[in-house]
Amino acid sequence: AQSVTQLDSQVPVFEEAPVELRCNYSSSVSVYLFWYVQYPNQGLQLLLKYLSGSTLVKGINGFEAEFNKSQTSFHLRKPSVHISDTAEYFCAVRRGSTLGRLYFGRGTQLTVWP
Amino acid sequence: KAGVTQTPRYLIKTRGQQVTLSCSPISGHRSVSWYQQTPGQGLQFLFEYFSETQRNKGNFPGRFSGRQFSNSRSEMNVSTLELGDSALYLCASSTYGQGRDTGELFFGEGSRLTVL
């Protein structure tokens, strides 16, 4: 079975500080990797995705993530956060052969303080 | 291009009742999937439809069912509601299976169900 582990359930940071949200997955097959963000009372919005190619992917709002196959990780980073980045972030994995199904981590609540 | 539309956004039911939630995918998307989100269990996969056929099902009891229509719109139904069914139900659509898969799912804003 697929599993996705987000190592931190809560990450508090000050505004303009860098942040890294960690994600590890277990899979013996090729996967697609995603980071989604959820603001209160809203659905999930895609931040970025890795399907193939360059292991460093850039997304919206200044976020980027690096795919590390040997460590089965896909950590999300941002060099300088804003208060508006306060939200819950979900790492997700999709097996190439699975029709559309995503396996999600439990989420990381990022709180940015002024 | 309109996004994924879910109705209703909020609803309150009592135990034992049944509920139907609706989802309209992005125009041109034929794959629709449903997820349940709760604080305790996180995001859990319910089922997925492609061209009116259920292709994948999560580990939920038979009280949870769904269907997809020829225009790709989807509904899910929960019968004999229990308190534990209180959750945010998210619908997502994608281009998987259409030869132009972009990989990601596009989510609606969800239907928040409260069971009293």
Interface residues (C-beta under 8 A of the other chain):
Chain A: Y32 F34 Y36 N41 Q42 G43 L44 Q45 L46 K49 L51 F90 R94 T98 L99 G100 R101 L102 Y103 F104 G105 R106 G107
Chain B: V4 S31 S33 Y35 G42 L43 F45 E48 F50 R55 N56 L90 A92 S94 Y96 G97 G103 E104 L105 F106 F107 G108 E109 G110 R112
